[in-house]
Amino acid sequence: MSDFDLNQQVITEFRANGGRIGGYLEGTPVVLVRHRGRSSGREYVNPAVYLPDGDDPDTIYVFASNSGAPSNPDWYRNLVASGKGTVEVGTDTYPVSVQELTGAARDRIYEEQTRRNPLFAEFAQKTAGIRPI
């Protein structure tokens, strides 16, 4: 099954079940990220794992893990280039502004994500020396 087909399955299940999905992502907070292509201007939707900010209910952290692939996913590059997008969380849709985390702030958030979901530690090992997630 291609990544596109898998994403479409997750998107369909997410929307049919009010933001809940099963399978390997069951119980994992997932958001649908809507963004425009940098060159095409076309709208895309991608599922992504997120971490809610414990202090600010208006902030979530989305991880461009790309399952530990050596390159960032296209949706990440599109969001960083535009600085804005839209997210679907559960049954709600929100416009968002995008800010890339770096340095100590990024490390703190990613450490918390790996504590909650050890799979992200594996992704970081795969990308070590190549790119930060």
Secondary structure, DSSP 8 states (H G I E B T S, - for coil): --HHHHHHHHHHHHHHTTT---GGGTTS-EEEEEEE-TTT--EEEEEEEEEE-SS-TT-EEE---GGG-SS--HHHHHHHHHSEEEEEETTEEEEEE-----HHHHHHHHHHHHHH-THHHHHHHHHTTT---
